[in-house]
Amino acid sequence: MIQVAQILFILSVLVILHEFGHYITAKMFKVRVEKFYLFMDAGFSLVKKKIGDTEWGIGWLPLGGYVKLSGMIDESMDTEQMNEEAQPWEFRSKPAWQRLIIMLGGIIVNVILAWLIFTIMYATVGQKFIATEKIQENGLAFGEVGQKAGFRNGDKIISVDGKFQPSFNRMTLDVLLGDNVEVERRGAKVDVILTDEMKGEIISKEGKGFFYARNLINNVFVDSVSKGSEIKRFDEFAGINGKKFTYLDEFTDEFKNYKNQTVTLDLIRDNNPISISVKVDSNGKIGLNNKFFVSSNYSFQDAYVSEFDKNSAAEKAGIEFKDEMVSINNIPTKTIKDFKKLIDLNKGNKIIVSLLRNGEQKEISVEIPKAGKIGIGFDDKSNEKLYTVTNHLTFGQAVPAAVKESWALLVYNVKQFKLILKPSTKAYTKVQSPIGIARRLPDTWNWEFIWNFTALFSIGLAFMNLLPIPGLDGGHSLFIIVEMITGKKLSDKAAGHVQTAGMIILLTLMALTFGKDIYQLVVDKLL
């Protein structure tokens, strides 16, 4: 429900201010505003009240909103008044330059809103980002598709299309949006050229997380195994055939040298070193992410509860989001492995979990299912603290920095749209509706995140409305600009047909994206 509340709040802020941009510019040029609605009122509205010439209301369908201007064919598809003689207060009676400003009013407000939010955030909490230099200090690890594209574990990304990106989150986008990636590999510079087909495979199979910070091998453990596996839960990797490794990716890469052979796998089990024989398959694998899965053994010092499985024993017992674990049956749980191991040892029994909630220690009784899991997940903030850089800016410094950030986001929207238009990249499959976006939001209310996301979304909304599609502000603006150049105005009849075609296109796209996200939501709930 928190995710739903967040997306409704963000959409409400953006829609109200976007439509206010149209409203205030219309009022500036004395155009009558008949309606101002948050969300669509197809058939009926939840709330409405007429003040002066304008009906203010909230619709029941959370798909944007609108202002209804006298003498204009818009989303309402009301063409009746267009058959009558034009009146001085109507939109169609105004000069083209005034109509253009009214059409761009919402977009301008969206850009100003993003700039204002970024300015305030930078001047108060600071300009924060995950530093590329810090996260790739020891090189990066890549997924299988990334390695197929030409990257290698341990590579450091120097530049994308000749430019270095200091923000790691932006770097992942730059790689997918760029063409030539220059990396440092064992002291030498190597170019990796990404084709659209390869980008499509990365996007569809691994997404933006196809490269990440390397995991130290002594900081991972086996978290789950399939039945009959010789590798056991909570095992730690020590080496292969007596050879030791620093990083997990070095360990997994080593198996590629022993395809279709049997190797000695060195493990730490219950704090004791052991060795077992395992068969390496023809792909150089022993079942990682198939027969068994590993997790990072992070400290609980910077971790808190962030998710619950369906019918979670932990949630039923009263554990809540943001809780911090302290001990189980008075035995300290310093790491995630400590916690999971104690849960496994007590499966089928009741335990007493000591935790911190808002600084206050509480004890909760939890009955552990026979499977040895209580359906709980944690958010580890230690890496975020380690890799995050915060630039504390004065208000004078924050203003131009916010302008630069708003412009950068607009450029990213253009690049991403170009990527979506290339079928071979399959980027169009990742387009999401508000339902899909809501599911990606955090489960806890965080004002800093919400305002940053609102600013980002505001630029996205501005770009979307700039597109020259009939039914969007950009479509209306395009026809007005053509009129200003040629001196010829589109007839009301033609404008009606164009608006209808545009609405059909938009509604079709919305139906496809909403349908995809609703289907995925249902599948995830049922499976």
Secondary structure, 3 states (H helix, E strand, C coil): CHHHHHHHHHHHHHHHHHHHHHHHHHHHCCCCEEEEEEEEEEEEEEEEEEECCEEEEEEEEEEEEEEEECCCCCCCCCCHHHHCCCCCCCHHHCCHHHHHHHHHHHHHHHHHHHHHHHHHHHHHCCEEEEEHHHHCCCCEEECHHHHHCCCCCCCEEEEECCECCCEHHHHHHHHHHCCEEEEEECCEEEEEECCHHHHHHHHHHCHHHHEEECCEHHHEEEEEECCCCCCCCCCEEEEECCECCCEHHHHHHHHHHHCCCEEEEEEEECCEEEEEEEECCCCCCCCECCCEEEEECCEHHHEEEEEECCCCHHHHHCCCCCCEEEEECCEECCEHHHHHHHHHHCCCCEEEEEEEECCEEEEEEEECCCCCCCCEEEEECHHHHHHEEEECCCHHHHHHHHHHHHHHHHHHHHHHHHHHCCHHHCHHHHCCCHHHHHHCCCCCCCHHHHHHHHHHHHHHHHHHHHCCCCCCHHHHHHHHHHHHHHCCCCCHHHHHHHHHHHHHHHHHHHHHHHHHHHHHHHHHHHC
